[in-house]
Amino acid sequence: MIPLTLREVADAVGGRLHDADPDAVVTGTVEFDSRKITPGGLFLALPGEKVDGHDFAARAVAAGAVAVLAAREVDAPAVVVPPVDSAHTRSVALAGDTDGSGAAVLAALAALARVVVDRLTPGGLTVVGVTGSSGKTSTKDLIAQVLTPMGATVAPPGSFNSELGHPWTVLRADETTRHLVLELSARGPGHIAALCDTAPPRIGAVLNVGSAHLGEFGSREDIARTKGELAEKLPADGVAVLNADDPLVAAMAERTSARVVLVGEAPSAQVRAVDVVLDEQARATFRLVAPQGEATVSLSLHGAHHVGNALSAAAIALELGATPAEVAARLSGARRVSARRMEVITRPDGVTVVNDSYNANPESVRAALKTLATMARTGNRRRSWAVLGVMGELGDDSVAAHDEVGRLAVRLDINRLVVVGDEARAMHQGASLEGSWGEESVLVPDVDAAVALLRAELAPGDVVLVKASKVAALWRVADALLEAGR
């Protein structure tokens, strides 16, 4: 973070100082985990399900924090932030926030982040925002990798994209930062707009509109309205990077005053992929075609869906001055950064585990199944396994969506489907009805049962996809398979 005195911090958040030197300077990072405090840092006192950060204020200061950003007075130097109204408290998803103290601290954190962005932007900082129903984290990682050679780049770890992760990432930027790449998530209307107010992007990319959080939004059209808040928030001298292959995203061109750059495989895309070919590991090679020229990209990431992600990253880098050859080289050298997202590891016995277990929605599961099918069919025929669990937050569409995934596994000729947990039963039923399968599809009650089945029946050369929503914790299956193969 840029150096700020506690007086400046208090002014930025509308707070008051408690037992603190107004001229003391915050020179370190902002942290919500007292164990990660570094000298000169600022500690966020946030409530949790089991502990309250206010109780760790003195410990954080003893570890080097200059002060604590708190909702009430604590036994340490603090900037005490004002309360927020009940409507704002309800809009913030923070476990353990029973009295609104967490919402108050997060509101103050957002205000502090905005002050920092406003100070850094005139010095050459470009804020890039990325949203979409799926692929946000992988695309954010690609964008960061293609921009880093052009200047210091800050991006969040993993999917740190909410009211906490968003401003926390912003406050990682300092006077040396040239690019701030932010991932924007939403649980409802207005959430993306609020994140844009915290750190106004000059370049925004909307990847797709799918079924993630359909139970909370109600319809894909409502999801599109919310994802389009990013396009609406872009300035007139900004750039909206929109997916030409998704009609709901392409239509967002009418909702922005920014210049629009369409990306995709459609002929209408200014930055597009042609001659896409997948190798035996479902890694794509394609020709990148843009107004600035052409170049060949060979991705090391697994899955055809990464072509669209790469095009969004390419368009952003081209806008910031990279050449097509530079973009192609950086994309070709890009690696998976965030864990449990198409993480492909082959055991010594030849069993390949595709760990895509971080999260799931119908679109991302379809993409993962197609990747599995490609990996199994190309070259020497391999036996394919799909270990799938519940896709959460789908509302009334849940049964139909799970049923369709099961049927797709049959159509793609996946050899074995292991459905984990009764909440995902419709996947097993759909597969059985589609293909009149017998033992090819099986419903198991939990992770332990899935692991036992796989350990008993996996054979050298098999390829196993593991995917479900985060709540299912199916990464335990992948971890167990990899541990067993050591």
N, C-alpha and C positions, 0 to 999 in steps of 0.2 A: 504494500500500500504506500501511497505517497505520504511523507511525513505530515502529520497534523497535530496541533496542540489539543489538549483536552477541551480548551475553550472552543476551538474550532469544531471539534466533534460534537460538543453540546449544542452549539449553534446550528449545526447541520441537521441534527435530529430533533431539535426543539426540546432538549432535555435540560437538566440542572445538574450541577456538580455536587457531589457528596464526598466530603473528606478527601478532596483531590486538589492538586496543584494545577491551576488553569493553564500554566505555561509548560507543564510536562508534555513531552512530545511522544506520540505513537509512531514508532519507526519500524515495528515488526508486523507480523501477520495478524489477521483477525481470526480467532478460533473459537469453536463451541465445545471443544474437548480440552479440558484443563491439562491433560497429559501432553498435548501438542503445542502448548504455549512456548514461545521463544522470547528472549529478552526484547523488550520494547513493544510487545504485542498488546492486543486488546482482546479481552475475553468476553464472549457472549453468554449471558446467564439465561439459558433456555430450559424450560421444564421438559422432562421426559416421562416415559411410562413408569420408570422405577426410581429415578433420582431427579432432583431439581438443580440446575446449574447455579442458582443463587447460593446453594449450600457449599459450592466449591470456589466461591469468590476469593477467599483468603488464600487458598491453595494456589490458585492461578496467579495471584499477585506475587506470592512467594516464589513461584517458578519463573517470574520475570515480567509478567504483564504490567503495563503502566496503570491500567484501570480496568473496570468491568462495565460493560453496557448492560444495564439491569432495569427491571421493571419496578424495583423497590430498593430501599436502602439496604446495604449489605455491610459486612464487617471488613470492608476494604475500600480503597478509592474507587469511585464509580461515577458514571454518567447515568443518572436516573431518567428514564424516558417516560413520556406522558402515556396515559392509557389510550386505547382506541375504542371506537364504538362497537357495540355487540355485533353489528352486521359484518364488520371487518373481521372480528374474531371468528365468526362462523365460516368465513371464506377461506381461512387458513387451515391447512391440514397439518397439525402438529400434535402428535400423540402426547397425552398428559397435560395439555393446555386447558385446565379446567377453569381457570380464573381470568383468562385473557392476557396473562403476562407474556406468554410466548408470542402471541400476535403483536403485542406492543413492541417487543424487542425486534421482531422481524420487520415491522414497519419502520423502526428506527434504522435498522440495517440497510433497508432499501433506500431510505433518505440519504444515508451516508454514502452509499454506492453511487447515487445520482450526483452528489457533489464531486466525488472523485472523477467520474466520467466527464462531467462538465469542465473540470480543470484540465483533463488530459486531452480531450478532443481537439482543442485549438493547437496543441503541440504535435499533432499528426497521428493520433490514435484513430483507427477505424474499427467500429463495432459491427460484427457480423452475427446475425441471428439465424437459427435453423429450427424449423418445426415440421411436424408431419405426424401421421399416425404410427409410422414405423420407420426405422432406419435413421432416426435422429442422431443417436450416439455414434454409430459407425460413420455417418457423414461428417459429423463434427470432428471426429478423429482424422478423417481424410483431409478436411479443410485445414486443420491445424498443421498437418504434415506438409501440405503443398505451400502454405504461407510462411512457415518458419524460415526457409532460406531467404525470404524477402524482408525479414525483420523479426524482432522478438515477438513471440505469439503466446498468448495466455488462453487456455481452454480448460473446461472443468474435467475432473477425473470421472470416468464412468458416466452414469446418467444423473449427474448432480445438476438438476434442471428446474427445481421448484423455488418456492419463496425463500428458502434457505440457501440452496446451492447456487442460485443465480447471483444474488448480490455478493455472496461469499467469493465466487469466482471473480466478479468485477473488482473486488478489493485486492486481488492478487496483482492487478496491473499497477505499473508505476511509470515514471517518466521515460523509461527505456522501451516501453511496450508499444509496438506498432499495430498489432492486430489483437482484438479481443473477440474470441469466438464463443458464442453462447448458445446453449441448447434450451429451447423454450417448450415447456410442457403445459398441459392444461387439464383440469378436471371439470371445467365448466366455462360458460361465456364470461368474457372479461379478464380471464386469467392471463392470457398472452398479452393483451393490451397493457395490463398492469406491469408485467415484466419488461415490456418495451419502455414504459415510463421510467423504470428504474435505470435502464441503460439503453437509450435510444439508438437503434441500429441504423447504419447508413446502407448496409446491404442485408437483404433478407432472403432466405431460401425456404420455400414450401415444397416438401417432398411428395406428399400424397395425402389423400383423405381415405381412411379405412374405417374399420369397425372397432378400433380400440376405444374403450370407455363408452361404448354405445349405450350401456345401461344408464350412464350418468347424463349423456347428452340427449338421447331420445331418437336421433336419426343422423344419417350421414350428412344431410344438408345442414343440420345444426353443428356438426363437427366442422364442416367446411366453413361455416360462418365464423367459428372461433379460430380455426387455423388461419383464416384470412385476416384476422386482426393484425398479424405481422405485416402483411402487405399494406394495410391501411395506415399503419404507423410510420411507414418509411417516408422520408422527406422527398421533396420534389427533385432534389439533386441526388437522390439515392438510386439503388438498383434492386429490383425485385426479380429473383431467379425462380422461375415457376416451371413445374413439370408439364411439358406439352402432352405427355402420354396419359395424364389424368385429367379428364374434362372438368372436374370440380376444382382442381388447382389452376388449370389454364384460365378458367373463368375469372379468377381473382385479378386478372389484368385490368378488369373494369373497376376494381376497388382500390387502386393505388394511383397516386400522383407520380410515383417514381418511374424511371425508365424500366421497361420489362425486357428480360432476357429469358427466352423459352429454351428449356433443355429437354432432351429425350431422344427417342429413336424416330419420332414422327417427322415427316418432311418439313413441318412448320417450325421445328426447333432451330434456333440460331447456333446453339452448341449441341451437337448431336453425335451419336455413336452409329457407325455403319460397319457392316461386315463383322458382326459379333460372332465369335467362335468360343466354345467352352472346351477346355481340355479334360483329361480323365479325372481331375480333381475339381471340376466345375469352376475353374478359374477362367475369367473372361479375357480375351484379347479382342480389341476393336480399333477401328480408325476414328480418332477424334477429329471432327470437322467443325471449324469455327470461322467467323469472318477474318480472324487473324491468321489463319492457315490450318494445316493438317499435321497430324503426327500419330504414331501407333502407340497404343497403351496396352500393356500386359499386366493385369492385376494379379497379385498374390492372394487376394481375398477370395473365399469360396462362395459361389452363388451368383447367378445371372442378375439378381436384384442389385448387386453392387455396381452394376454399370450405371444405373440412374444416380446412385449416390456419388459416384466418381464424376459424372457430368456436372452435378451441382458444384462440387469442389472445383472442377476445372473452370467453370464459368466465373466463379468468384476470383480465382487466381488470375484469370485473363483480365478481368476488370481492374485488378490492382497492378497490372503491368507485366505479368509473366508472359512469356512466349509459349505457343503451343508445344514446342519441343521441350521447354523447361517443365511445363505442366505434365506432359506425358512421362517424362523421366521420373518426376516426383511421385506421380500416381503409381507408376510401375514399381517404384521402390518402397511404396507405403506398406506398412504392416498393421496387422490387427493390434489395437492398443487396449481396448476395454475387454475385460474378462467375460467368459461365458456367452460370447456372441460369435457363432460360427467358428468356434475354437476347435481345430482339427488336429488330433494327435493319434499317431499309429503306435500301438503297443509292439513289443518285441516279437509277439506271435503273429503279427500281421493284422490284428483286429484294429480297425480305425474307429475312434470315438469322435463324433461331431457334437460338441457340447454347445448347444444354442439355448441353454436353459435359463438365461437371465429373465426373460419375459416372453409373452406370446399373445398374439391376437390372430384372427383368421387369416389376414393377409400375410403376416410373417410366417405362420405355420405352413401355408401353401408354398411360399418361397423356399422354406427349409426342406419340405418334402420333395420339391422339384430338384433341389440341389442333391439330396440323397439319391434320388433316382438316377441323376446324371453320373454321380460317382460310382454307382453300382453297375451301370450299363456300359460305360465307356471302357475300352480295353478288355481285360479279362473279366468275365462276368463274376460279380461278387454278390453274396447274399446280403440283402438289406433289411435292417430292423429300424422301425420307428417307435421310440418309447415316448409317448405323449401323455400329458396331463391336462388339467382343466385350463381353459382360457377364461379369465375372470372378466367381470364388469361388462357383460354383453346383454344384460337385461332380458327382455322377452325373446330376444333372438338367440339365446344361449343354446337351447336344444337343437335348433335347426343348424346353427353354426358348427356345433360339435359333430352332428350327424354328417354334414357335408365334408368335414375334414376326414372322417372315417371312410367315406365313399371315395374321396380323392386318393387316399392311400391305395385303395384297390385299383383305381384307374391308372395310377402310376406304376402299378405292378411291384409295389413294395412287398417283400416276401413275408415279413412278420410285423404285426402291429401289436404293441404292448400298451394298453391303456391303463393308466395308474390312477386309482381313486374313483369312487362312485360318482363324484360330480362330473366326471368326463365320460360316464357310461354311454352317452349317445354316440360317441365316436365308435365304440365297439359295436353298437347296434347298427350304425350306418354301414360300417365295413361288412358286417355279416349279411345285411340285407342286399348290399350292392353286389357282393361277389359270391354269395352263398358259401362263405368261408367256414371252415371248421376250426381247427387249431391255429390257422394262420393269424387270427385275431384273438387276443385274450384280455380279459379284464382282471387286474390284480388290485388288491385292496390298498396297498401302500408301497413305499419305496423299498422296504426290506423284501417284500415279495417279488418286486420287479428285479432286484439285484440277484436274488436266489435263482429266479428263472433264467436270467441271462448268463449267470455263471455256469449253470448246468448245460445250457444249450448253445452258447456261442462257439463258433469254430474259427480257426485261423483264416484270415482273409475277409471275414464279415465286416460290414460297415454299419455303425449304430448311430442314429440321430436321437438326441435327448432334448426335448423341448416342452415347455409349459409356462404358464404364468408364474410369476415370482412366488406367489402364495403356496404353490405346490412344492417348492424347494427341490425340484428334480435334479439340480446339480449334484445332489448326494448320490444319485445313480451314476452320473458320469464320474464323479470322484472315486466311487467304489470300483468301477470297472477299470479305471486307470491304475488304481492301487493294486488291484488283483493282477494286473498285467506286468507289474514290476518284478 
